[in-house]
Amino acid sequence: VQLEESGGGVVQAGGSLRLSCVFSTTIHERNVMGWYRQAPGRKREFVAGLASNGNINYGQSVEGRFTISRDDAKNTLYLQMNSLKPEDTGVYYCNSRLYTSPHNWNDYWGRGTQVSVSS
């Protein structure tokens, strides 16, 4: 599975961006897809996740501002980011977790797209 992110850029605080992640294969029914981000000098952190059954989770710092969605016809995952803050700055990575059994999985990552929010 190959993932390719796009949509990053430079935006002022309060602005919006929409990230896209195109999958090289059909979104599999056992996939859990999500977005993570990594700021300079910090660990990669969870931003939002979307399971194949429709369950959605958000990181505490983005809940109410970011929205994750998918378009199966386009094999694409989205992240709509509103009310952006300088602390949202970082490289955003698309993730696909394919479960092979309840306790085993393979993670696939994109190369990331840079988001920079100026104050």
C-alpha positions in Angstrom: 0.0 0.0 0.0 1.4 3.4 -1.0 0.1 6.6 0.4 0.6 10.1 -0.9 -0.3 13.2 1.0 -0.9 16.7 -0.4 -2.5 20.0 0.6 0.0 21.3 3.1 1.2 24.9 3.0 1.7 28.1 4.9 -1.3 29.7 6.4 -2.0 32.4 9.0 -3.5 31.6 12.4 -7.3 31.2 12.1 -7.0 29.9 8.5 -7.9 26.6 7.0 -6.3 23.8 5.0 -7.5 20.5 3.6 -5.1 17.6 3.4 -5.6 14.7 1.1 -4.1 11.2 1.1 -4.4 9.0 -2.0 -4.2 5.3 -1.5 -2.6 3.2 -4.2 -5.1 0.4 -3.6 -8.8 0.2 -2.7 -9.4 1.0 0.9 -9.7 -2.3 2.5 -12.5 -3.2 4.9 -10.0 -4.0 7.6 -8.2 -0.7 7.4 -8.0 1.9 10.0 -6.9 5.1 8.5 -5.6 8.2 10.2 -3.5 11.3 10.4 -0.5 12.0 12.6 1.8 14.9 12.9 5.3 15.6 14.1 6.6 19.0 15.1 10.4 19.7 15.2 12.0 18.1 18.2 8.8 16.3 19.2 7.4 12.8 18.9 4.8 11.9 16.2 1.3 12.4 17.7 -2.1 11.1 16.7 -4.4 13.7 15.1 -7.4 11.8 13.8 -8.5 8.3 13.0 -11.3 6.7 10.9 -12.1 3.1 11.0 -13.8 1.1 8.2 -16.9 0.8 10.4 -17.1 4.6 10.5 -15.9 5.2 14.0 -13.9 8.4 14.3 -11.5 9.6 17.0 -9.6 12.9 17.3 -6.7 14.0 19.3 -7.7 16.3 22.2 -5.9 19.3 20.8 -7.7 19.2 17.5 -11.2 18.1 18.4 -13.8 20.5 17.2 -11.5 22.1 14.7 -10.4 19.2 12.4 -12.6 16.8 10.5 -11.5 13.5 9.0 -13.4 12.0 6.1 -12.9 9.5 3.2 -14.0 9.1 -0.4 -13.9 5.4 -1.2 -14.6 6.1 -4.9 -11.4 8.1 -5.1 -9.4 6.0 -2.6 -8.7 9.2 -0.7 -8.6 10.2 2.9 -9.1 13.9 3.9 -8.3 16.1 6.9 -10.1 19.4 7.0 -8.3 21.7 9.3 -10.1 24.9 10.5 -9.2 27.6 13.0 -5.5 26.7 12.7 -3.1 27.6 15.4 0.7 28.0 15.4 1.0 24.9 17.5 -0.6 22.9 14.6 2.6 23.4 12.7 4.4 20.2 11.7 4.7 17.5 9.1 1.4 15.7 8.7 1.5 12.0 7.8 -1.2 9.7 6.5 -1.4 6.3 8.0 -3.1 3.1 7.1 -3.2 0.2 9.6 -4.2 -3.1 8.0 -5.2 -5.7 10.6 -4.2 -9.3 9.8 -5.8 -10.5 13.1 -7.2 -8.8 16.1 -3.8 -8.4 17.7 -1.6 -8.0 14.6 -1.3 -5.3 12.0 0.9 -3.7 9.4 1.3 0.1 9.4 1.8 2.0 6.1 2.9 5.7 6.0 3.0 8.4 3.5 6.0 10.7 3.2 4.3 13.6 4.9 3.2 17.1 4.0 4.4 20.3 5.8 1.8 22.5 7.5 3.1 25.8 8.8 0.8 28.2 10.7 2.1 31.7 11.4 0.9 33.9 14.2 
